[in-house]
């Protein structure tokens, strides 16, 4: 066992630890909640978390500094609208959530919904991207738009410059074509703590199996989350 550990590089070791951690979480969900995660879902969650960790923590800063540095939603640059979106997968259903804010943190609109079926984490995030583009177009947004996700894999695929020939890559290409109405559009990765409002919406939609669209009139729980999320 010791010889095997010596030949594993740091990346492989990090992937192994992340996989074991997700297996442990899946085991706890089965024991305490009776929920069964598919092996593919466990692997995808571990892979996404490992990718996000390498992007977020490339120079391995001290652990205490990470704990003390509480991240929140960041205002976009002047004249830019930010579209945060997120997705969750649970019990043969996925939920997605979208929240759109201007440079002052003022909510322009958003919404969410759900789809029944079995989805991979990446596929669910791609659906959330597609729906966020639809909401942005429905609100007739113009100018510069930045889409923000906490999925590192999705952000990487967006920036592959049409070199991705997978099904997800083809769907992302269609999303790029759909945002041509904007002066410019980009997709960036952010830490999941910067995406809390979208996560709140997608979790609610998945749990309640609802579809929802709002403009500047939205409920108090969303207002409270938005207010506490602004730096």
Secondary structure as GFF3:
##gff-version 3
##sequence-region A 1 231
A	DSSP	alpha_helix	2	7	.	.	.	ID=ss1
A	DSSP	alpha_helix	10	33	.	.	.	ID=ss2
A	DSSP	alpha_helix	39	56	.	.	.	ID=ss3
A	DSSP	alpha_helix	63	68	.	.	.	ID=ss4
A	DSSP	beta_strand	80	89	.	.	.	ID=ss5
A	DSSP	beta_strand	93	101	.	.	.	ID=ss6
A	DSSP	beta_strand	107	116	.	.	.	ID=ss7
A	DSSP	alpha_helix	121	138	.	.	.	ID=ss8
A	DSSP	beta_strand	144	149	.	.	.	ID=ss9
A	DSSP	alpha_helix	152	158	.	.	.	ID=ss10
A	DSSP	alpha_helix	167	178	.	.	.	ID=ss11
A	DSSP	beta_strand	184	189	.	.	.	ID=ss12
A	DSSP	three_ten_helix	192	194	.	.	.	ID=ss13
A	DSSP	alpha_helix	196	208	.	.	.	ID=ss14
A	DSSP	beta_strand	212	214	.	.	.	ID=ss15
A	DSSP	alpha_helix	220	229	.	.	.	ID=ss16
###
